[in-house]
Amino acid sequence: MKGRYPMKLSFILPVVLALLMVQPLLPQAAMPRMTTVEPPNGKVGDVLTVAGENLEKANVAELFLTDGKIDHKAAMTEQTATAIKFRIPPKATAGRWALMILTAGKEPKLIEQPVKVTVD
């Protein structure tokens, strides 16, 4: 009985190491990143454009304005890899709001972006 366990471990270890080496080679979704918004402020209903990278539909499913407590879904009117045009939501109140995205894919995540917009 004692001889069986080392043999099992000696078989499992190379398999685990091989999987760890292959995992970084698997394709991973590009992380969306927003850098600027133009214009930096607007009124409810105005269309603004946020620029960045990896913003296409394959990476960004939804866009929100958030203050950390309240989230308002923004309608995206156009979406490319480098920009998203969105409408300031009707329920957004005056103040400074961060942009937050819901990523697309098998494991969607909400990610607050380092971009702010001011609602007048």
N, C-alpha and C positions, 0 to 999 in steps of 0.2 A: 504494500500500500504506500509506503514512503516514496518509492521510486516514481509513482504516477504523477504527483504534483509538480515536481521540477520539470517533467517532460511537458505537461500542459502549459506551464508558464513559458517555457522556452519556445513553444509554438505560438502562443498568443503575443508575446512581446514583438516579434518581427511584423506581425499583422498590424498591431497598433501603430508601430513606427511608420509603416508604409502608408496607413491612412492619414497620419499627421502630415506626412510629406506631400500627399496628393491634395489635401484640403485647400491649401493656399492657391492651387492651380485652378480650382473650380471658379466659374464666373460669379462675380458678386455684383449686386446692383450698385450703381454709382450713387453716392450720397448727394442729394440736392443741397444747394447752397445759394442763398440770396445775398446780394451785396448792396444794392441801392433800390430806392423807389422814387419814381418821378410822376407827377410832382410829389413833394414830401408831405403835402396836406391836401385835404379836399372835403367836400360836403357829402352827405348821404346821397348815393346814386351816381356820384362821379366815378369815372373810370381812371384808374392809376395803373402804371406799369412797373413791375418789380423785375429787376435784372439779376442774373446770376448764372449758375451752371447746373446742368442735369435737372432741369425743370420740366422736361417733357412728361406726357401722360404716363409713360412707363414708370416714372419715378415719383410723381406728385399726383395724388388722387384728389385731394381737396385742400382748400386754403381758408384760413380763419384769421380774424382779428381777435386778439386776446389781451386782457389786462392782467392775466394770471388767475382770475376768478371767473370771469365771464368770457365765453367764446361766441363769436358771431361768424357763421359761415359766409364767405364771400363768393359770389358767382364769378367764375372765371370765364371771360369772354373770348380770350385767345390764349393759346399755350404752345410754346416752343421750347427747345432745349436751353435757350438763353434768356427767355422772358415769359412772364405771365401778365396778361392784362386782366384786371379784376375790378368789380364794382363794389364801392363801399356799401355794406349791408344796411338795410332800412332801420334796423334796431340799434345800430352803432351810435352811441352818444358822443357828445363832444369830449375830446381828450386825446391823450397819446396812447396808441395801441401798437402792440408788437404783432408781427406776422407769424403765423404758425402753420405748418403743413402736416397733412396726413400722408405718409408715404404709401406708395402702391406696392403690391407684391404679396407674397405669402404671409409675411409678418408685418402688417402695417404698424407704423409708429407715429405718434404726434411729436413733432420737433419744432420748438420755438426758434425762430430765426433771429439773427442780430440786426434786424431791420425794423424800424418804427415808422408809423404813419400818424399824422395828427388829423383828427376829424374836427372840422370847424363847427 
